[in-house]
Amino acid sequence: MHDHSIIPVLLGEFEGPMPFFTHLMNFEKRFKACSYIYYIRGPKKHIIVDCGGSMEHAKPPIPGFEARDICSPEEGLGKIGLTCDDIDTVILTQLHPDHVEYAYKFKNARFVVQKKELEFGLNPHESFAFAYPKDMFKDLNFDIVEGDREIDGGVSVLLTPGHSPGGQSVMVETGKGKAVITGFCCIGDNFNPPEPISKIMPVLIPSIITDPFQLYDSMVKVKEISDVIIPLHDAAFAGKNAIP
């Protein structure tokens, strides 16, 4: 058993109408969410989850959304004594721009991506092409995986599609059990549906999806396997030095 921890490196924040995250629910509410790089502290290699992007890419081009950058990857990693050149491995949960735009800054890293995600990203459906700007990722040093796989001792990827065709979550063995960083864009509300929804289903899918049934199953998979769930964009981690 490993005793790793996860350091959330806050890059930006955004907010908008709640149905963006809670599908067809909470029309009267607004959300606040954050964009992070997650550094995994413990393995011999320097591993991060996602590499971030401009907050302009984290919000849809429609009214009602606000976003602001807080710091660059260099500034954020610098606060924990690292540089972009120190990073050996970047695990990409997806190839959407707010998760991959800054990949070019990590010149010494290999980029772990699911085969299905890369295939779709290089040839996306017309309706989703806006979310896959190929110039951001087509020339990266990829480590292409298929399905669940251990990346390093105590760090594994889990195939969790639905938000994107090859989304992958990251499971980290910690002193408090298995912590899972979700491979799909969500907040804590997605894992805690209100009544009476909670009596019908244990999760509530977000609205940006390629397959709602796959995403639902992926969320249930994460909820069942996790001791600690880390919803990818939850604002609650902005003030934390480490998880758990």
C-alpha positions as CSV (number, residue, x, y, z in Angstrom):
1,M,0.0,0.0,0.0
2,H,1.3,3.4,-0.9
3,D,0.9,6.6,1.0
4,H,0.8,9.2,-1.8
5,S,-1.1,12.5,-1.6
6,I,-2.4,14.9,-4.2
7,I,-1.6,18.6,-4.4
8,P,-4.2,20.7,-6.3
9,V,-2.5,23.5,-8.2
10,L,-5.1,26.2,-8.9
11,L,-4.9,27.8,-12.3
12,G,-8.2,29.5,-12.7
13,E,-11.9,29.7,-11.9
14,F,-15.1,30.0,-13.8
15,E,-18.8,30.2,-13.1
16,G,-22.1,29.9,-14.9
17,P,-25.6,28.4,-14.9
18,M,-25.8,25.3,-12.8
19,P,-27.3,23.0,-15.5
20,F,-23.9,23.1,-17.2
21,F,-22.9,20.6,-14.5
22,T,-26.2,19.2,-13.2
23,H,-27.9,18.0,-16.4
24,L,-31.4,19.4,-16.7
25,M,-31.5,20.5,-13.1
26,N,-31.0,23.6,-10.9
27,F,-31.9,26.1,-13.5
28,E,-32.3,28.8,-10.9
29,K,-28.7,28.3,-9.5
30,R,-25.2,29.1,-10.6
31,F,-22.0,27.1,-10.0
32,K,-18.5,28.2,-9.2
33,A,-15.7,25.8,-10.4
34,C,-12.0,25.7,-10.7
35,S,-9.3,24.5,-13.1
36,Y,-6.3,22.6,-11.6
37,I,-3.2,20.8,-12.3
38,Y,-3.0,17.9,-9.8
39,Y,0.5,17.0,-8.6
40,I,0.9,13.5,-7.2
41,R,3.3,13.6,-4.3
42,G,5.0,10.3,-3.5
43,P,6.1,8.4,-6.6
44,K,9.7,8.6,-7.6
45,K,8.7,10.3,-10.9
46,H,7.1,13.7,-11.0
47,I,3.5,13.1,-12.2
48,I,0.8,15.6,-12.8
49,V,-2.8,15.1,-13.9
50,D,-3.7,17.5,-16.8
51,C,-1.7,20.5,-17.7
52,G,-4.3,23.2,-17.8
53,G,-5.3,25.9,-20.3
54,S,-6.6,29.4,-20.6
55,M,-9.9,30.0,-18.8
56,E,-11.3,31.3,-22.0
57,H,-11.2,27.7,-23.1
58,A,-13.0,26.5,-19.9
59,K,-16.2,28.3,-20.6
60,P,-18.6,27.9,-23.6
61,P,-18.9,30.8,-26.0
62,I,-22.4,31.7,-24.8
63,P,-23.8,34.4,-22.4
64,G,-23.9,33.8,-18.7
65,F,-20.4,32.4,-18.1
66,E,-17.5,34.2,-16.4
67,A,-13.9,33.0,-16.1
68,R,-10.6,34.3,-15.0
69,D,-7.0,33.0,-14.9
70,I,-5.3,32.9,-11.5
71,C,-1.8,31.8,-12.3
72,S,0.3,30.0,-15.0
73,P,1.6,26.4,-14.6
74,E,5.0,27.8,-14.0
75,E,3.8,30.0,-11.1
76,G,1.5,27.3,-9.7
77,L,4.2,24.6,-9.7
78,G,6.8,27.0,-8.4
79,K,4.8,27.4,-5.2
80,I,5.5,23.7,-4.5
81,G,9.1,23.8,-5.5
82,L,8.8,22.5,-9.1
83,T,9.3,23.7,-12.6
84,C,7.5,22.5,-15.8
85,D,10.8,20.9,-16.8
86,D,10.8,18.7,-13.7
87,I,7.6,16.9,-14.8
88,D,8.2,13.4,-16.1
89,T,4.6,12.3,-16.8
90,V,1.4,14.1,-17.6
91,I,-1.7,12.0,-17.3
92,L,-4.3,13.6,-19.6
93,T,-7.9,13.0,-18.4
94,Q,-9.1,14.2,-21.9
95,L,-7.9,16.3,-24.8
96,H,-10.2,19.3,-24.3
97,P,-8.3,22.6,-24.5
98,D,-8.6,23.6,-20.8
99,H,-6.8,20.3,-20.0
100,V,-4.1,20.2,-22.7
101,E,-3.4,23.7,-24.0
102,Y,-0.3,24.2,-21.9
103,A,1.2,20.8,-22.8
104,Y,3.9,22.6,-24.8
105,K,5.4,23.9,-21.5
106,F,6.2,20.3,-20.3
107,K,9.1,19.6,-22.6
108,N,10.5,16.5,-20.8
109,A,7.2,14.8,-20.2
110,R,5.4,11.8,-21.7
111,F,1.7,12.3,-22.0
112,V,-0.5,9.4,-21.0
113,V,-3.7,9.3,-23.1
114,Q,-6.3,6.7,-23.9
115,K,-6.2,5.3,-27.4
116,K,-9.9,6.1,-28.0
117,E,-9.5,9.7,-26.9
118,L,-6.5,10.3,-29.2
119,E,-8.3,8.7,-32.1
120,F,-11.4,10.8,-31.6
121,G,-9.3,13.9,-31.0
122,L,-7.5,13.6,-34.3
123,N,-10.8,12.9,-36.2
124,P,-13.6,14.4,-34.0
125,H,-17.3,14.4,-34.9
126,E,-18.3,17.7,-36.4
127,S,-20.5,18.5,-33.5
128,F,-17.5,18.2,-31.1
129,A,-14.7,19.5,-33.2
130,F,-14.6,22.8,-31.3
131,A,-13.4,20.9,-28.2
132,Y,-10.4,19.3,-29.9
133,P,-8.0,21.9,-31.3
134,K,-5.5,19.4,-32.8
135,D,-2.6,21.9,-32.9
136,M,-2.5,21.7,-29.1
137,F,-1.8,18.0,-28.9
138,K,-1.0,16.3,-32.3
139,D,2.8,16.4,-31.8
140,L,3.0,15.4,-28.1
141,N,5.2,12.6,-26.9
142,F,2.3,10.2,-26.2
143,D,2.2,7.1,-24.1
144,I,-1.0,5.5,-25.5
145,V,-2.9,3.2,-23.3
146,E,-6.1,1.1,-23.6
147,G,-8.3,0.7,-20.6
148,D,-7.2,0.5,-17.0
149,R,-3.5,0.4,-16.4
150,E,-0.9,1.1,-13.6
151,I,1.3,4.1,-14.5
152,D,3.6,4.0,-11.5
153,G,3.5,2.3,-8.1
154,G,0.2,3.4,-6.5
155,V,-0.9,5.4,-9.5
156,S,-3.3,3.9,-12.1
157,V,-5.6,5.2,-14.9
158,L,-9.2,4.0,-15.2
159,L,-11.1,4.2,-18.5
160,T,-14.1,6.3,-17.7
161,P,-15.7,7.4,-21.0
162,G,-18.9,9.4,-21.6
163,H,-17.8,13.0,-21.1
164,S,-15.4,12.3,-23.9
165,P,-14.9,9.0,-25.8
166,G,-11.6,8.1,-24.0
167,G,-11.8,10.0,-20.8
168,Q,-9.6,8.5,-18.0
169,S,-9.7,8.9,-14.3
170,V,-6.7,8.6,-12.1
171,M,-6.6,6.4,-9.0
172,V,-4.0,7.2,-6.3
173,E,-3.3,5.0,-3.3
174,T,-3.2,7.3,-0.2
175,G,-3.0,6.8,3.5
176,K,-6.8,7.1,3.5
177,G,-7.5,4.6,0.8
178,K,-8.1,5.0,-3.0
179,A,-8.5,8.6,-4.1
180,V,-9.8,9.0,-7.6
181,I,-9.4,12.2,-9.7
182,T,-12.4,12.0,-12.1
183,G,-11.6,11.9,-15.8
184,F,-14.8,13.8,-16.6
185,C,-15.6,17.4,-15.9
186,C,-17.8,17.6,-12.8
187,I,-18.2,19.1,-9.3
188,G,-19.2,17.6,-6.0
189,D,-23.0,18.0,-6.7
190,N,-22.7,15.4,-9.4
191,F,-22.0,12.7,-6.8
192,N,-24.5,14.0,-4.3
193,P,-27.9,14.3,-6.1
194,P,-30.7,15.9,-4.0
195,E,-33.8,14.0,-3.0
196,P,-35.8,12.6,-4.7
197,I,-33.2,12.0,-7.4
198,S,-30.9,10.3,-4.9
199,K,-33.5,7.6,-4.3
200,I,-33.5,6.8,-8.0
201,M,-29.8,7.1,-8.9
202,P,-26.6,7.6,-7.0
203,V,-25.0,10.2,-9.4
204,L,-26.2,13.1,-11.6
205,I,-24.4,13.4,-15.0
206,P,-23.0,16.7,-16.2
207,S,-24.3,18.2,-19.4
208,I,-21.2,18.1,-21.6
209,I,-21.3,14.5,-22.9
210,T,-20.7,12.3,-25.8
211,D,-22.6,9.3,-24.3
212,P,-24.9,9.8,-21.3
213,F,-25.1,6.1,-20.5
214,Q,-21.4,5.6,-20.6
215,L,-20.9,8.7,-18.4
216,Y,-23.4,7.5,-15.9
217,D,-21.7,4.1,-15.7
218,S,-18.3,5.7,-15.4
219,M,-19.5,7.9,-12.5
220,V,-20.9,4.8,-10.7
221,K,-17.6,3.0,-11.3
222,V,-15.7,5.9,-9.7
223,K,-18.1,6.2,-6.8
224,E,-17.9,2.4,-6.0
225,I,-14.2,2.1,-6.2
226,S,-13.2,5.4,-4.4
227,D,-12.6,6.0,-0.8
228,V,-12.0,9.7,-1.7
229,I,-13.6,11.2,-4.8
230,I,-11.9,14.3,-6.4
231,P,-14.4,15.8,-8.8
232,L,-12.2,17.4,-11.5
233,H,-13.4,21.0,-11.2
234,D,-14.8,21.2,-7.7
235,A,-14.0,24.6,-6.1
236,A,-13.6,23.0,-2.6
237,F,-10.0,22.0,-3.4
238,A,-8.9,25.6,-4.1
239,G,-7.9,26.2,-0.5
240,K,-6.4,22.8,0.2
241,N,-2.6,22.1,0.4
242,A,-3.1,18.4,-0.1
243,I,-5.7,15.7,-0.6
244,P,-6.8,13.7,1.3
